[in-house]
């Protein structure tokens, strides 16, 4: 499992990230297994698709999500 917490200065940034994540997920045809959020953070979890554990596709998805994160963007 891969998990990451993305921190933001406030809700506007959080919302932009969530919108970008939704658009990216739809375009890629992949979705994180678990997303939780509050006014200034988003937690994203990706579980391995295979019983043996994470594979290259899981890592590609995680890197794609990380590329959306820009904490300085207001």
C-alpha positions, 0 to 999 in steps of 0.5 A: 500500500502507498499512502500520502498526505498532501497539505495545503494552506486552505480549502481553496487549494485543497479543492483545486487539488481534488478537482485536478485529481478527479480529472486526472483519474478520469482521464487515466481510467484509474482511481485511488482506493481511498481519499479522505480530506479536510479543509487543508489536507488530502490523504490518498491511499493506493493499494496493490492491484495484485495480491503479491503487492505493488507493481509498476502500474501502482507506482505510475499512478502514485507518481501521477498523483504526486505530480498534481501537488503544488503546495505553493499554488494559491 
